[in-house]
């Protein structure tokens, strides 16, 4: 993909593509049965989305993801954060 595509995404979202790629990399290699790793990913998604994730919601998200243990769907996290 070309740089202008990424620059358009950055300008619309306000999120540097380096951070998006770092999150994608973290998700790709994460052990979703590891609560600590999942908690870090949930926090990072919240930061990138510029949404505050209250502790009780973070706990719910982490519990739900760890229970499945095999993958995470960013749209599910985003929907749960409302």
N, C-alpha and C positions, 0 to 999 in steps of 0.2 A: 504494500500500500504506500501511497505517497505521503509526503510530509504535510501537504495542504489539507488532506483528509483529517489527519491527526490534529492539526492546528484548529480546524473547524470544530472538532469535538471538544478540544480544550477550551475554546472561546465560549461554546454553548454551555458547557458543564462547569467550567472553572476548576477542573481537576486535571493536573498535569498527567500526560500519558505515561510517564515513568511510574507514577503511583498506580495507575490502572494495571500496567504490566506487572508490577510487583505484587499486586493483589491477585491477579490471574495466576501468577507463578506460585504464590503461597497456596492458593486453592488447589492447583493442579497436583501439588506434592503433599498436601496435608493428610494427616491421619485423623479422620473425622470421628474416631472413637476416643481421641485424646482431648479431654475437656479443655486443657490449657490452650492447645492449638486452636480449637474451635472458638474459644473466648477471644483470642487475639484477632481472628478473622472477623468475628462479629463486630468488635470494636473498630477495626479498620474500615469495614463497610460503613459503619455509622459515621466515622470521620469523613470518609470520601463523599457520602451522601449529605454531609452537613446536617446530620440529625443526631440529637441527643438520645442515647439509648438508656433509659432508666434501668437501674440495677435489676428490678424484678423482670423487666422485659428481656434483658440480657440473659438472665437465668433461664427464662422460658425458651428463648431461642437456642441456647446452648444445650439444654436438656433435649429439645426436639431433634436437633442435629445429631447429637451423640447417640440418641436412641436409634436413629437410622444407621449411623456409623459408616456409611459408604460414600456419601456425596452431599453437596450443598447446592441449593438452587438459589442464586442471588435474588431472583424475583420473589421467591418465597420469603426471604429475609426482608426484602423491601416491603412486601405486602404486610408482614407481621409488624413492621415498624410504623406502618400507617403513614 
